[in-house]
Amino acid sequence: MPTSESNHSKLRPPRKKACNSCTKSKVRCSLEKPTCSRCRSTGRVCEYSASALTRDTSPGERAFSEDAGAGYPGSAVYSTPRFDSASAMPIPLPYADTPSSTAWSPSSQFHVWRSGASSWTNRDGLDFKTVDLVPSANAEDIRDRWLRPYILPPLGREEVPKVYHPFTLQYISRVLSTYPRYMLKDRDVPPMIHRSQIGGKELPRSLANCYSLVRMWEQAVPGSEMMVMSTLEKEMERLNEERPKHDYELLSAFQAYLLYTIMLYFSPRGGLSLVNDKMMITLMEMAFRTARNGIFCAAELAHTRPTWESWIVVAAKRRAIFTMYLFSSVYNADRLLPNFVADEMRGVYAPGNKALWEARDREAWSREYDRYLLRWEDGMLEISELWRSAETGSAERRERIERWVQSADEFGMMLFGVCAHIHGC
């Protein structure tokens, strides 16, 4: 008579096969069909072998294939799997596509970078190869921003430092500290990155590496902190040394470096902040490179509708630069250094229109932008209108601010809250 154990062996379902991509990379596969979670998050083509396709796998099934291997191959950087505290299951990293011949990359052993137009075009038909921007004349002032607390202003331009209440600084700190953690979820983005930047067939290299490194940092196993920190420092050095030519790559590199700086500052290891003046100078240098090619669309200045690609790039640029200014305010205040109004950003449009930022396709965005133009026939709200001036508190200024607040998203409301607390409204 068959034993109970042999009966169970006969009743046991056949071992499920990982998809071809996960099998080749020797990582665990979620086995979802038609696309597993790893291929979906990285935009890869997900294909199963003929034998695997004959088996039924429910969309919610989260079993991991034995064929995918028990851990990550090669480098010690990935030898220890990260764990989700809720499920105690290893979390596979989202992988960038990187050539073996390029500069150092934290996950170069897994990456295959595809150069050319495909890396600039996402599945929504967005093509970032060309954007119509107006070069910025004040970009050098952004680069030299770190000097402001140390030098006297020119004669006749005496400035009074901005006074931050301690609770305002706490508010900024608590909000910014959450930005890297958005990236712990697949395809989630902090408010300074547009969703289309990660929605394409391939993530920009800088952001793809950023997703991996944020996870490494936030989920580091005790004892691996020095290794993770070394990996992070090398990536930050690479971002600083690279000189990408295209706006889209410049923007992605700046966003990644800014997220690393925020993460290091608000999530220190050993109780000590790892951000120093050199990092802040590099951060502002990268902001300068990003802003130099323009933080306005040519069509914006003509009060017409730009291309969706051009608007995405400048909108994300402005949000990232404003985020850097908020972060530098906290950094200076912690070091008892004065903070000054960012005059070089005077006249730049205030971000925050939720319908435009969250539009899911070109048609929806175009409709919303046409409404936006009609709503702001008297000129878009500028960030400097939220600062203290002779018009502060006037009926006209309040009407414009209230009109802007009505359509603002969470990022816009944060900026408004900080400016209102410092300057009044």
N, C-alpha and C positions, 0 to 999 in steps of 0.2 A: 504493500500500500504506500502511496506517495506520502512523504512527510509533509507537515504543515509548511515547512520552509520551502520545499520544492513547489508546493501549490502557489505560494506567494511569488516564487520566481516566475512561474508560468503566467500569473496574472499581472505581473509588473509590466507597465507599458514600455515600449522600446525607447531607448535613449534618444532624446531630441537633439538634432544637429544645429549648431550655430550657423549664422549666415556666413557667406563666403568672406566678407570683409573682416568680421570678428575672428573667424578661424585663422585667416592669414595673419592678423595682428596679434593672435594669441591672447585675446582679452575676452572677458565674459560677455555673453550675448543675452539680451532680454527675451529673445525668441519671438517677439511680436511680429505679426504679419499684417500687411505686406511689408512694413518697414520696422526694424527694431529701433529701440530708443537711441542707441549710439549712432546708427546711420542717420536717423531723423535729426538728431541734434547737430550733426556735422555736415548734413547735406549730401551724404554719400548715396550712391545707388546701392540698395539693399537687395541682394540676390541669395536665394537658398538653392542648395543642390536638389536634384530631382527627387531623391529619397526623402529629404526634409519636407518638400512641398506636399508630399502625399499624406503627411500627418496633420491632424487638426491641432491648432494652437490658438487658444482664445486670446482676444486682444488684451485682456487684463492680466494674462499669465506672466509671472515674474520669475519663473524658474531660470536658473543659469545653466548653460550647457557644460557638460563635463569636458567636451572637446575644446572648449575655449581656453583651458589651462587654469592653473590655480593662482597664478600671479602674473605680474608684468615682467616681460623679458628684459635682459640686458642691464641697463644702468641702475645703480643703487638709488637713484632719484625716485624710481618707481617700484623698488623692491618691496616696500611696505605699503599694502593697500590702505586707502583711507576708508573710514567707516562712518555711516550715518547713525547718529546716536539713537534715532527712533527705531530703525529697522535692523541695526547691527549687520548690515550687508555692505560689502565693498562697493564703492561708487566709482565707476569708470570715468576717467577724465574725458572732456571733449577735446579732440585732437585737431591741431592746425595741420596745414599741408605745407611742408618746408623741404627744400632741396638738401641733399646731403652735402652739397658743395657750398652752401651759404655760410654766413657767420653763425656763431654759436646760437643754438636754440634749445630750450629746456626739454623739448620732446622730439629732437631731430630724428631719433631712431624710428619714429612712427610716421614721419611726415613725408608727403610727396607734393611739393608745391607746383601748381599748374600756373605758369606765367601766361600773360597775354590777356585778351579781352574777357575770357571766361572768368578770371578772377575779379573783374570789375563789374560784372553784370549779374544781378540776382534773379531769382525765379519770378519776380514781379515785373521784369522787363526794365529795371533801373540800370542805367549805364553811367558809371561815374568817370569815364575816361575824360570827358570834357564838361566843365561847369563854367558858367559865365559870371565871374566875380569881378569886383572892382578892387584893385590893390589898395592896401591900407597905408596911409601916410604916417600913422601914429604907432606903428608896430614896434619901433625901437623903444618907445616909452614903456611898452609892456615888458620888453626884455630888461629894461633898467629899473623896473619897479622895486626890486629888492633894495636899491640904494636910497629910496626915499626916507626911511627912518634915520639915515646917517648923514644926510647933507641938508644944508639950508636951501630953501627955495629962492628963486631969483628975486631981486628987489622989486617991490610993488606987487608981489604975488604971495605975500605971507599967508600961510594956511594954518587953520586951527585943526589939530588932530581930531579925528572922530572919537567919540567917547562911547565905548561899549559897556553896557551893564553886564555884570557877571552872568546873569541869567540869559542874556542874549547870546553870549559866547557859548554857554552850555547848550542852548537851543541849536546853534549852528553845528556844534560838535556832535550832538546826538544824531542830527539828520545826516551829516556827511559820513559818520562812522557806519551807517547802514549801506552806503553805496556799493562797496565791494561785495557785500553779502547778497545783493541781488543776483550776483553771478554764480551763486551756489546752486541755483535752479537752472536747468537747461533752458536756453533761449530767453531767459529773463534779462532785463537790462536796467541799469541805473538811469535816472532821468536825464543824464547828460549824454547818453548814447541813443541814437535813433534805432528803432527796431530793425529797419531795413539794413543796417550795418552788419547784423548777424543773420539776416534772413536769406542770404544768397547761397549759391552752390558751395562757396567756400568763404569762411570768415577771413577778414584781413589778418595777416600773420600776427600783427601786434596784439589784436584783440583775442585771437585764438589762444595764443600763449598766455594772455592775461587770464582767461577763463581757467586754464589749467593751474596757473600759479596761485590764483586766489584760493582755489580749492586746496592746494597743497598747504598753503599758509593757515587757512582757517581750520583745517582738519588734520594738522600735523600730529603724528603719534609722539608722545613724550620721548625725548631723547633724539629726535630727528630735527630739532629746531635749527641747529647750526647748518645742517645740510640744506634745509629749505631756504634759510637766509642766504647762503652762498649762491644758490640757484637764482634767487630773486635779484641779488646784486648784479649777477652777470647779465641777466636780461635787461635790467635798467641801464647798465653800461652799453649794451648793444643798441638800445633805443636812442641813447644820447649820441653815439658815434655814427649811426646810420644817417644818411642824408637823402631820404626819398624825395623824388621830384614832384609827385602828384599830390594834390590837395587831399585826396581821400586817404592816402597812406600817411601823410603828415598828421592829419587829424587823428587817425587811429593810434599812431604812436604817442601823441600827446595825451589822448584819453587814457591809454594804458599806463603811462608814466604817472599821471595824476592819480589814478586809482591805486597804484602801488604806494605812492607817497601817503595818501590818506590811510591806507591799510596799515602801513608801518607806524604811522603817528598815533592812530586811535586803537590799534590792537598790538601794543608792544610785547616783546618777549623779555622775560626777566624783569618786568616793571620799568624798563627804561625805553624812552622813545628813541628810535633809530634814525629819525629825520634830522638833518643838520643843514647849515647854511648852504653848503655845496649842493645838496639836493634841491633846495629851494631856488638857487640860481639856475640850475639846470632846468628845473620846471618852467621858469619864466623864459628861458632861452627857447624851449620847445613851444611855449605859447606864442612867442614872437615869430617863430618859423611858420606856425599854423596861421597866424593872423596876417602875415606879410602879404600873402596872395589875395587877401580880401575877407572881410566879415560882413559884406553886403553883396547881394546879387545886383547886377546892373539893372535888372527889371524892377527890383524893389525901389531903387532910387528914382526910377521913372514912374513909380506908382502903377505898375502893370504886373501881370502874373508871370513869375519866372518859371523855368522848368522845375519839375519836382526834384530832380537830382541836385540842381543848384541850391534850391531852398533847403533841402535836407543837410547839405554840407555846411552852409552858413548858419543854420539854426543850431546844429550840433556844435559848431565852433563857438558860437556865442555862449551856449550853455556851459561848455567846458571851461571857457575863459572866466565866466562869472563864478563858476565853482572854484576855480583856482584863487580868485580874489577873496572869496569867503574863507577858504582854507588859510590863506596867508594872513588874514585878519586874526584868526585864532592863533596861528604860529607866532605872530608878532606880539600879541597880547600876553601870551604865556611867557615871553622873554622881556616883558615890560618895555617893548618898543612901541612908538606911536604908529597909528594907522591914519592914512589920509584918503580923501576922496579920490577915486580913480578918474581923474580929469581926462586921461587918454581914451576913456570909454564913453565920454560925453557924446550924445547923439546916436549911440548904438541902440537899436530897437530892443525893447524889453521883451524877453521870451515869455512863453507861458500859454499861448493859445492851445487849448486842449484838443479841439476838433482837428486842427491842422497837424499837430504833433502825432496824434493817434490815428490819423487816416490810414486805412489799410490798403488802399489802391489809388492809382493815379486819378481815376475818375472822381472818386470821393474827395480826394485832396483838391482837385481843381474846382469842384463845386464850392467847397468850403473857402478856398482862397478868393474866389469871386465875391462871396458874401463878406469876407474879411476886408476886401478893398472897398466895398460899399460902406461898410461900417466905419472905416477909418479914412473917409474922403478928406478929412482935415489933417491927415498925416498920422502915421503909426506912432504909438506911444514910445518915447525914448526912455532909456534907463535913467537918465539924468532928471526926468520929471518926477522920479521918486525920491530925489535928493532935496535937501533944504535949499530954498531959494526965495526970492521976493514973491513968487507966485504960489508958494506953499499955503494951502488953506483957502485959496481963492475959489470962487464958484466954478470957474472954467477948468481949473486944474483938478478939482475934486470930481467934476463930471467925467473928465478923461480917465482918471484913475479908476473910478467906479465902473466905467465902461470896460476897461481892460480887466479888472478883477472878475467881472461876470463870466469871462470865458477862460480864465487862467487855470492851468493845471497845478499839480502839487509843487512843481519846481517854481513856477511863477508866484504862487502863494507864499512859498518860503522866502523868496526875494522880497516880496512886498512886506512880509512880516518883519524882516530884518531892517529894511529901509524905513518903515513906519516907526519902528522903535528908536532908530537913531535920529531920523530927520523930521519925524512928524508927517502928517499928511492932511 
